[in-house]
């Protein structure tokens, strides 16, 4: 592969590394020494770093020795970082260094377009003060000149005028550039060194190639980049290669091997589920490959943000262009089984001192619509988006609530908009990004927000905003589900028609209002058993828009939760029989 291909590969490695890791920059820009060491192991062309500080035999630090622990001493890393920042592909987000949304477009571009995106802002024709300051901040060649980018732009303009196939000497370039000489107080060899360093950067872009002696020649791909030739004439069809599973022994989970010709967009998303371990550099440059290891923690993190195991499996099948090995599917299934066994969640509760009061309140349909899940006989989880409505309805029924929200001190103020965001722009960005991730496999689009942006938004949200945002996300997911035909929501085991479910709910509502007992025939899919029960309905709950009946079951002698769709038959119990069962209960 060419120098330009290696350069683009290393820029991608930097972007993927920043997306997958929480890197706190030094001085708002530079990579810390620990990040430099990790990143250097992943580059196709690594830097020669010296990250260990020399010390004397007695263990004390050796005085007067410069230690290369700064990014400004890492020649290649600082240049690819400069390219990414100049193209606005990476920037500081809050306290972290992260890729920007422009990365999505760059990943889906052709190799020639990627090179153009990197080259043009890095070597501007008319540099601004910000461009010059960025060049000096990264310590690139010629930083001591009055206007290094202007001189470099002049060099590129000269090379663009050189006829195709002809060579030009370095002495001729120095005369045309008119760099500061010895007469200006500059050492005699410094202009030669600056020109040599600039030409080396252009060689990484494969714009020029060294000839015999001290001569330089513009290449065909380089001519397209600097405008000497038409880019369409050198554009080639770029074929990507799928990833492959490494051979595993025993029960060890296989790693993923990615050739350098793999799709950048695939590799970038792979960072959500796997860790980039190393870049394997073998004797032949064509055998250079990336090694990835599936990471359970990253898969669970992706599931926290709306991904499902089915979506992860589909992605891996698309990335490898093959069915998944049995050991991988078993591993993903185990993650799916373990996921959610323990959940830590911030919720808003409605609590009462008397359990009978909760029964009385939840008999009212207007109040039940504001509730989500029953935790105990005295506590129910409230939907955050319905908090305002619940407070008004409780007050209207003669039970003004006491608001106790520690994360929102102003919540006790009269008329406070509890259901509004503290930081609307940030919260709405989080909601839209979450939904984009949730439906990324259903909506064909070239843009996919990096997971790092989603994590950063999540960390910046307050607990109050996070609760409301989660409710909006659930409603958005349910809205897409509700667009399917009603019969698709009801299994044949439950109901043959949607109208039967509505009539069942109406009968339950009537029983709640009249405080009547119900006789139900209920099917349990877990033990495949159908039983007849006499129940005393307490309230209806909707969990993800699925109705559940909370009732006291005389058969079990305790409170039970029944999914309404699994009630095969029900009827109001006769008054005489109900009194007999009630007297037995007492």
N, C-alpha and C positions, 0 to 999 in steps of 0.2 A: 504494500500500500504506500501511497505517497505521503510526503511530509504534511501536506494540507489535510489529508484524511486523518492523520495522527493528531494534528492540531485540533480539528473539529471534535474528534473522539475525546480528547482531554478536556475541552471546554464542556462537553456533555457530562463527563465524569465529575467535574466541579459542580455543575448544576444539580446533578442527582445526589451528590454527597451532601450539599447544603440542604436539599429537600428532605433527606432521610435523617439528618442529624441536627440537633439543637446546638448551633455554633454561635457563641457570644463573641462578637468581634472585638479586637483591640483597637482602641481609638476610632470606633464607629465604622471601621472598614477592614482592617487586616485580620487574617486568620491567626489564631493562637498557635504556639508551637505544637501542642498535642494534635490539633487538627491538621497541621502541615504534615506531620509524620504519617498519619492515617491516610490522608489524601495522596501522598506521594507513592504509597504502595499500590494505589489503584490506577495510576496514570500509565498510559501506553509508553510514554517517554518520560521516565522519572527524573527528578532533580537530584543533584549530588549534594544532599543536605548533611550538615554536621550539627546535630541537635544536642550533642553531649558536650558539656562544658569541660575542658581539660582542667585537671587539678594536679597538685604536687603529690609526692609520695606520702606526705603526712595527712592528706585528705583535704587540705585547704585549697581554695580556688587560686588558680595561677593568674597573677596580675598581668595586665597589659595584653591579654589575648582576646581578640574579637571572636565572639561565638555567634554562629549563624542560627539564631533562634527566631529571627524576624523574617516575615514574608518578603521584605525588600531585598533579602539576600538569596532568595530562592528564584533563580532567573526565569525558569519556565512557568512556575506556578504564579508568580506575580504578573507575567504577561497574559496568561489565559484568564486570570482574575480581572485584569485591566480590560481585556476584550469583552468579557461578560458584563462588566459594569458599564462600559461605554455603550454597549448595545442595549442597555437597560434590561438585561436578562436577570440581573441579581441586584438586590438593594437591601438596605437594613429595614426590617419590619419589626417595629417595637424594639425589643432588645436583641433580636436574632438576625442573622444574615440569611436571607431566604431568596429563592427564585421568584420572579415577578410573573404576572399572567401572560406576559409576552412569550414566555418559554413555550407555551402550548402551540403557538403559531410556528415558532422556530423548529420545534420537534417534527412537525409535519411538512416542513419545506424540503426541497431537494438539496443535495450536497452543494451545488453551485449557489443556490439561494442562501443557504446557511453561511457560506463563505462571504457573500456580499453583505449580509446582515452584520457579520462580525467586523469586516474590513472597513466599511465606509465610516461608521462613527468613530472607530479607533484611529483612523488616519484622515481626518476631515480636510477638505479642500480649503475651507475658510474657518480655521479653529477659533473657538470662543475662549474667553478667559477661563471658563469652567473646564474646557478641554485641556488647556495648558496646565491648570492646577492639578487635574487628575493625572496627567502624564508625569508631572514632577512628584506627586504623592506616591506613585508606585516606583519611583526611582528608575525610570526607563532611560535609555541612552540619550545623552545630550540635555539632561535636565538643567545643567548649568548655563546653557545658552539662553539668550534673551527670549527667543521664540523658537523652541525646538520643533514644534509641530509645523510651523510655517516652513522651516527649512526642510523638514521631512516631506511635506507636501510638494515642495519644489523638486525634490529628488524623484518623487513618484511621477510628477508631470514630465520630467526629463526622460525617464524610462519609458513613458507612454509614447514619446516621440521617436524613440529608437526604432528603426525599421525592423520588421520581423526577421529573425535569423541572424542579425548582426550583433556584434559584441562591442562593448564600450569599456574602456579602461577606468580604473579607480582614479587615476590622476586626472583624466578628463572630467570625471564627475566632481572631483574636488574643485577644479577650476570653475565649473559651471555653477556649483553651489555657493562658492565664495564664503566658506566657513571662516570663522575668526582664525587668524594666523599668529605667528610668533611676534609680528609687529604690534599686535593688539594685546600683548602680555599673556598669550595663551601658549603653553608648551607646544613645540613643533609637531610632536607625534599625536597630540590629542585629536585634531580633526580627522586624522587617518583612523584612529580608534573609534571615533563616533560613527564615521561612515561605515566601517566594518561591522559595528554593532547593528546599525540600521539595516544593512544588507542581510545580516543574519536573521533579523525579524522577518524580512521579506522572503527569505528562503523558507522559513517555517510556513508561510502562506503559499509557497511554491510559485511566487511571482518571478523570481530570478533564480538563475543557477550559475554556479561558478564555472568559469572556463579555464583555459590554460593560462598560467601566470596570474596576473592581477586584472582579469577581465570578467565582465558580467554580461549575461544574456537573459532577455525576458522570455519566459516560457509561454506556450499557448494558453494554458489555464490562467497564468498570471496576467496575460494581455487582456483576457476577458474581465478579470477583476478590476484592473486599473483603467479599463475603457479603451484599450488599444484595439481590441477586436470585439465582434458581436458575441455576447454570452451564449446566444442560441446555437452558435456554430460549434461550441465546445461542450454544450450540455449533453450528457450521456444518460441513458436509462439506468436508474439506480435500482438494483434488485436486492431485496432484503432476504435474509436467511432466518429460518425459525430457530428457536432455542432447542436444546436437547438435554435429556436427563443423563447424569453420569451413572456409571455402573456402581451399584451398591452391593454390599455383602451382608448377609443376615438380615436384620431388621433395621439397619441404619437407613435413615431417610436420605434419598438421593439428592445430590445438588443439581443445580441448573447450570449448563454451560451455554454461554452466549457468544457467538462469533462477532467480530467487529462489524460484520455486515448486517447485524440484527437491527430491527426497527427501533429507532430512538423512543418513539412514543410507547412502545411495548416495554422497553427497559425502564422508562421513567415510571410507569405504573407498577412495574414489578417491585420497585422500591417500597411500595405500600405493603408488600407481603413477604419480602425476602431481604436479606442483608448481602450487600456486595462485599465479598470476602477478599478478593484479589483479582489482579489482571495477570494472566499467565502469559509470559513473554518467552516463547520458545525460539529455537535457532532460526526458523523461518518467520519472517514478519507476517506472512499470511496465516500462520498458526496462532497468532495472538488472540486470546479469548478472555472473556470475563467469567468469573466463578461466583455464583449466587447460592445462598443457603436459605431455605424457607424458615421463617421466624414466626412462631406461634403468637408471640406478643404483638407483632405487627398485624397479623391476621385479626386478632381480637380487637385491636385498635380500629381497624377498618370496619369491623362489625359494629363497633360503638357509633360509627358515623354513617350507618345505614346500609353497608354492604352485607350481603348474605353469602353463606358458604356456596350456594349454587352459582352466584356471580363470580366468586373467586375460582371455582372449578372451571367455569366457562372461559374465564380469562386465561388460565394456565393451558387449557386445551387449545385456545386460539394462538397463544404464544409459542407452543411447541408443535402446533399443527398435527396433533396426535391425541389419542385417548390417554388419560392419566394412568400411571402405574397404580396397581391395587394398594400398595403401601401408602401412596400419597392420598388417595381417596379415603382410606381408613383413618389416616392422620387428620384430615379435614373433618371427617364425620365426628371424630372424638372431640375436636375443638368445638364443633357445633353442639354436641351433647353437654359439654362442660360449661359452655358460655351461658351466662345468666343464672348459674346456680346461686351465686352471691352477687347482689346488686347494691351499690351505694348510691342513693338518689336523694336529691333535695326536693321536698314536697311541701305542699300547704295542706294543713289539716283542719277539719271541722270537728271539734271535741265538745262533748256534753258531759255533765256530771251524772245525769240520770239516763240509763240506757233506754227507758221508755220514751224519753223525749226524742231520742234519735229515731225511734220507730215512728213516732207521730210526725216528725218533720219529713221523713223520707216517704211517707204516704202521699205527699203532695208532689205532683208531677213537675211543677215549676222548679222545685228545689232539687228533685232527683236529677234533672238535666244538668245541674251544675256539679254533680259528684262523679267520681270515677271508680274508686275501689274501697271496699270496707276493710279496715284493718282490725277492728274489734267492735264490741257492742257499744263502745262510746266514742269511736273515732272513724272518720271517713276521709279519704283523700279528695281534695277539691281540684277541679280543673282550673289552672291559673288564668286562662282567658275568660272564665266565667266568675271570677272572684268578685268583681263589682256587682254583677247581677245577683249573685248569691247574697251579698250583704244587703242589698235593697229588699230582696224578697223576704229575708229573715226579719228585717225591721218591719216590713209591712204586716207580717204575721204575728208581731208582738214579741219577737226575740232579737233585739238589736245585739249584734255580735261584738265581742271585744277583740280588736285586731292586735295580734302579737307577732310581728314580723321583724326579727332582729336585724335582718340584712337590709331593711328598708325603713329607717327611722321616721321618715315623713309619712308613713302609711296611716298613722292615727289622725292625720289632719282631715277635717271634714271635706268631703267631695274630692279627695285625692284620687287621681286616675290610676288605680292599682294595676289595671290591665295594660297600661302603656309602658313602653320601653324607657329605661333610663338613658340609653345611648341608641337612638333609633337607627342611625346609619349603620353602626357596627352590628347591631342585632339583625337587621334585614339582610345585610351581606352574609351573615352566618347562616340564616335560614335559606337564602337562595343557593349558597354553596353546598349546603347539606342536601338539598333537593336535587341539585345537579349531580352529586355523587350517587344519590339513591337511584336516579333514573338514567344513569350514564349508559347502561346497556340497552335502554329502550329508545333513547333519543339519539339519532345519528348526528353527530356534530364533531367538528375538528378541534373544538376547545374543551378541555377538561381541567377544571381548577386543580392545581397541585394540592395534595393532601396537607402539605406544610402550611398553606394559607388557611386551610380549615382549622388546623390545630392552633394556629396563632390567634385566629378570631375567637376560638373557644376559650382560650386562656384570658382574653381581654374582657369577656362578658361578665357582668355581675350575676350573682345567684338568681336575682329577680328576673333579669332579662333572659337568662338561660332557661328558666322554667317556662316562661311564656313562649320562647322560641321553640322549645321541644313540643309544646302543645300545637303550635302552628304547623310544625313539620308533620306531626301525626295526622292533623287534619288534611294537609296536602297529600299525604300518602293515601289516606282514606278516600279523598275526592277522586283519585284515579281508579280506585277499586270500585267505587259506586257507579262508575260509568259502564261497567259490565252489566249484562242482563240480570235482573233480580234472581232468576232461577239458578244462575251460576253461583250465587252466594249460599244456596241451600242444598245440602246433600240429599240424595234420594232417601237416606235413612231417616232424615228429620222430617221434611215436608215435601209434598208433591207440588205445591203451589205457594207463591209468595203471599197470596191473600189469606191462606190458612194461618201463617205466622202472625199476620195482623189481627186476625180474629182471636188468636190465643192471647196476644198482648192486651187486647181490649177486655177479655174476660178476667185476666189477672188484675188490670186496672180497676175493674168493678169490684173484685174481691178485696183489694186494698182499701177502696173507698168504704165498702160496707163492713170491713173487718170480718169477712167470711172465710171459712176454711175451704180448701180445694182438695179434690181427689185427682191425682195425676198418675198416668202410666209413663214411667221414665225409663229410657234406654241408656245404659252406661257402656260406652265403646271400649273401656279399658278391660272389663271382664266379660263383655258381650252378654250382659244380663239385663232383662227387662223386669221392672218391679212396679207394683202398685202401692202408692203412698198417700197418706193423709197429711197435708202440710198446712201450716198457718203462715200466709205470705206476710213478709215484713217490708220489703221494698224491691224495686227493680233497679238494676245497675246496667250501665252500658260500658263495656270494655272494648275499646277499638271498634265502636259501633255495633258490637254483638251483645244482645240483651241476655241478662242473667237474672234469675229469680232468687232472692235471698229469703229463706223461709225456715220456720221451725218444723222439723220433720218428726212426726210422732213415731214413726218406725225406728228411726235412729235415736230418738230422744235427745236431739241436739240441733243446733242451727246448721243448715246445709245450703250449698250454692248449686243451683240447677241451671244449666244452659237451656234457654227457652226452646231453641230449635230441636232439642232432644226429647221434649215432652211430646209423646205420641198421642195421648188423649188427656183431657182434663175436664172437670165439671165442678160446679159448686156443690159442696157437701150438703146433705139434708140437715135441717136445723136440729132434729132429734138426735141424729147420729153425731153431729158436731158437738152437741152438748155432752153426749156420753163420752166421747174421746177427750173433751176438755176436762171433764170431771175426773177421768182416769189420770190425766196428766197432773192435776192438782193433788 
